């Protein structure tokens, strides 16, 4: 059973409405409340010592920044992810769900799909906490067709709960032939939950990756400096030096506390990382694109699907739709040099694919002109 439809911009509204917006709103509100509570210890010592102008200055700067941050958290995002333009296809197989988009296609075993929910205007296939497929109502001829499609998918899903994991072969047919006909590079790896939590929190913008404990120790040192500055502020007799100590103590307090709060949020995000992301994966790259394969899913993507390919000393990041979607640890390679070569080849192939194809230079098929006698026929 198969269904196909043209991607439309208003499909993004359905996709955004499926997520846990209520939970996100509560999390953002909790962050704002914590920000207000964190701001008080930076202001109260100045009021206790009678430096009201110092407390006013610290309060204005801190709560102005907090206000801008809160406004950004609470406002709805202007850019909502929408599927790529073009025809989207879904096909139901007793062993897997097959999906095809403009720049990628894949197969996912029913045993690793969480649920299938029918809504009024669309059908929601929930793979995990980060991946969802939405099929709009217009893709079907009638409501009964959508229900029949959903019931078939739900029957496959129920059967997969008790059956053993079926084999999903990369070379079973020609569905992935566009990616398998070219030679390339491959690596087998497995990521940790903490690695994904760090990538979701920081993205690929912070290349200086350190362990969570070492970052906690580094940011806790700011709190030690805060205590030292507070001791000096309460014991020094010089007004100017006391004011300086109060300002410095507030800065150390805010930097240390806010950094630790973000580290706590990163630790909390480990619980939201799907177990499927921790499975052993095979990553294959070639000039044709990227193949990411596990025992229960195969995803093939053209290089145009990715916004950027980045790497640092620890990981290789494949970024799409503003988020890291493939995270390959460099310690999975036999040597660090091979990891660097893998990353450089991925970057070159990605940049080559994004370059516009050069137009062929027009050939001059006009007859040659005799310089001695321009009026003579070329056939003469």
N, C-alpha and C positions, 0 to 999 in steps of 0.2 A: 504494500500500500504506500502510495507516494502522494505528496502534496507540494506544490510550488506556487510562489507568489512574488510580486515585485515589491522590493523594499520601499517603504514610504517614511517620510520624516515624522509623521504623527505616531508611528510605531514606538518611538522613543518614549512617549508619554506612558504607554502601557508598560514598557520595561521599567521605567523609573517608579511606577506605582506599585510594582510587585515587591520591591525591597522592603526592608524593615525600617521605614521612615520614622515610626514612633520610637523605636529603640535608639536610632541615631539622634533624634531630638533630645531624648533623655540623657544620652551620653554627653552631648554638647552642653546641655544645661548644667550637668554635674561639673564639667570642666570650668564653666563660668563661675559657679559657686566656689569651687576650689581656688580659682584665681582671685576672687574677692577676699577669701580667708587668708591667702598667702600675702596679699597686699598689706594687711593690718600690721604684722610684726615689723615691717619696714618703716612704718609711720609712728607707731606708739612710742618707741624709745625717745624720739625727738620731742614729742609732747611731754613726756615725763620729765625731761631735762629742761624744758622751757624754751626749746628752739622751735617755736611755732612756724617761723618762716621756712625752716628746713623741712619740717613735716609737710607744709603746704607744697613746697617745691617737689618733694618726693612723691606725694600723693597725686599731684597734677600729672607728672610724667608717667607714673605707673598706671594709673587708672585711665589715662587717655589711650595708652597702648592696649590695655585690657578691653576698653570699649570698642576699638577698631577690630580687635580679634574676635570679640563676641558678635559684633555685627556681621563679620565674615562667616562665622559658624552658623548663625541662625538664618541667614538669607538663603533662598533657594538657588542652586547653581543655575547659571544661565545656559551653560553648555551641557546638555544631556546626551549621553552616548546614544547614537543611532546606528543601526546596522549599515554596512556599506551598501551603496547603491547597486542595483542589479537584481537578478533573479536569485531567490533563496529556495532551496529544495530540502525536504525532509523525506526520508524513506524508512519504513518500518520493516525490520527483519526480525525473525524470532530470536536471534542472538544479540542484536545490537540495533542502536539508532544511528542512522546515517544522515549526515547534515552537510550541506554544500552552500558556501557563500561565495562572494566575488573573489576573495583572495585566499580562501582556505576551505578545506573540507576535512571531514573526519568521521570516525565511528566510535561509539561509546557503548560498552556492554550494558545491558539492562540491569545487571547486578550492581552497578555503580551509579545508578540514577536514583535519586531520593524519592521523588513523587511527581505525579502528573495531576494538575488541577485545571478544571474547566471553569472559565469565567464567562461573563456575558459577551464580551467582545473579543476574547482571545483565549488561546490554549497555552498554559504555562507548563513547560517541562523543566523541572528543577533538578539540575545535576548535582550541585553542591552549593555551599554558601556563597560562592563567587561566580558560578557559571549557571546561566539560565537561558533557555530557548523560548521564545514567544512566537506563536503562530497566530496571526490575526484571523478574525472571523471571515474576512473577505476572501481568504485563501480557499474556502470551501464553497461549494455550490449552494448548500443549505445547512441549516442548523443540525439536521440529522446526520449529515456527512461529517461534521466536526465531532459529533458525539460518537459516531462509529469509529472514527480515527482515534479518538481518545480511549474508547473502550478496548480497541485492539492493542494500543500501546500499554494500557493498564494490565491487560491479560498477560502480555509478554513480561511486564515488570513483576507481576505476581509469580509467574512461573520461574523467573530468575532467582527469586528469593530462596527456593528450595533446590535448584539445579546447580551443578558445578559450573565453574567459570568457563565459558566457551572460548575457543581460540579465535582471535581476530587477526588474520594474516595480512601482512602488507602486500603480498604478492598473490592473494587469492584470485583477484580479477584485475581489470585495467582501471579501477577507480582511482588508484594513486599512481598511475603510470607516468604522469607528468613530473613526479618527483623522484621516481625510482630509476629512471633511464640514464641518469648522469652520475658519474663518480664524484665522491666528495670525502668529507671527514666525519668521523663519528666518535662518540664518547658515551660511556655508561656511568651514571652517577646517581646519587641519592642525597637529597637535601634534608637538613634537620628542621624541626619546627621553629627553632630560634632564628635560623637563617631567613625563613620566609617572614617571620614577624618583623625582623629588622628591615627586610626589603619592602614590606608593606608600609612600615612606619617612615622610613627614610627614603625609599625609592632607590634610585641609582645616583642621587646627588651627593652623597657623602661617601667618598672613596676610602676614607680612613676607618676601615672596619676594625673594631676591637670587641673583645668578649664583653658580655653584659656586666660581669662582676668588675672588670677593670674600669668600665665607664661609670659604674656606681661609685667606685673608690675615687675616681678623678673628680666627679662632681660633688662628692661629700667633702672634699678638701675645701670647697668654697664655703661650706658651713663652718669649718674650723676657722677660716679667715674672718667669717662673720662674728664668731664669738670673740676673737682677738680684737677686732675693731670695736665691738661693744664694750669690752673691758677697758680699752683706752679711752673711749668716749665718757665713761662714768668715772674715770679716775684722773684724767688730765685736767689741769686747771686753766689752760689756755683756751679761750672761746673759739678762736679760729680753728685750732687743731681738733677741738671737740666736735665742731660742726663738720669738719672734713671726715672725722672718724664715723660720724653718724651717716653721712652720705655713702661712704665706702662700705659700711656695714650693710646698708640697705641694698646696695648693688650686689654684694656677695650673697646676701640672703636670697634675692630674687633669682640670680643666675643658678645658684645651687639648688634651690627648692624646685624651680620650674623644670630644670633639667632632670631632676629625680622624678618628678611627676610624669614627664614624658617617658622616662625609662619604665615607670610602673605601667603606663599605658601600653608600651611595647610588650612588656611581659604579659599583660592581659590579652593582647592580640594573639598570643600563641594558642590560646584556646579556640580562636576562631579559624585557625588554619585547617582546612579540610585534610582528613587522613589520606585522601587520594594524592595530594601533592607530595606526600612523603614516600611514595612508592618508588621502587627502582625504575629508572627511565633510561631509554636509549635516545640520544640526540644525534641526528644526522643532518649535516648541512652540505649543500652543493650549490652551483650557480642557479639551479632551479628553485631553491627555497630551503625550508626547514621541515624536518620530520621529527616529531616528538612522540615516542611510542612507549607504552607500558603494557602490562599483561591484559589490561582491560580497556584500553583506548588507544587510538591512533589519531594524531592531529598533523595535517600537512598544510603548510602555509607558504605562499609566495613571499618574496622579500618585500613587496609593496605593502604587505599587511603590517609590517613593523615600522614604527616611527624612527627608532634608533637602535643601534647595537653598541653597548658600552661595556667596559670592563675595568677592573681595578686589580689590586693585588690578590683579592680573594675570590671574586666571582666574575662571570660573564652574564650580562643582563640583556635580555631581548624585551624591548619596551614596545607595547602596543596600546593604543587608546589611553595613553597617559599613565599606564601601570606596568609593572614588571610582570610578564606572563611566563617567561622562561628564566630560570635561575640555575646556572651551571657552576658548581664550585670548581675552582682551578686545581684543588688538591685531588680531584678525581682523575686527572691525567697522570700518565706515568712520570712525566717530568714537567717542570714549570715552563720550559721552552716550548713543549708541545701545546700547552695551554695558551701561551702567547700566540703561537702560530694559528691555532684554532680561532682565537678571537680576531686576529688580523685578517684572516681569510673571510670570516663572517662579515667584517666591516667592509672589505673590498667588494664582496659580492652584493652586499646590501646597497652600497653607493652606486655600483654599476647598474643595478636593477632600477634605481630611482632616476637615473639620468635619462632625459628624453632621447629617444632614438634619433640619430642624425639622419636628416633627409639626404637621399642620394643626390649627388651632384648631377645636374642635368647634362646629358651628353649632347654635344654639338654634332648633329647629323647633317648639317648643311654642307653642300659640296665645297670642296676646296677651290680656291680661286687662283688661277695662274697669275703670279706676280708680273711676269713679263707681258702677258696679254690678258688683262682682266675680262675682255669681251669674248674670249674663246670658251667654248663649251667644255665642261670638265670631262666629258666623254671623248673629247678629241685627243 
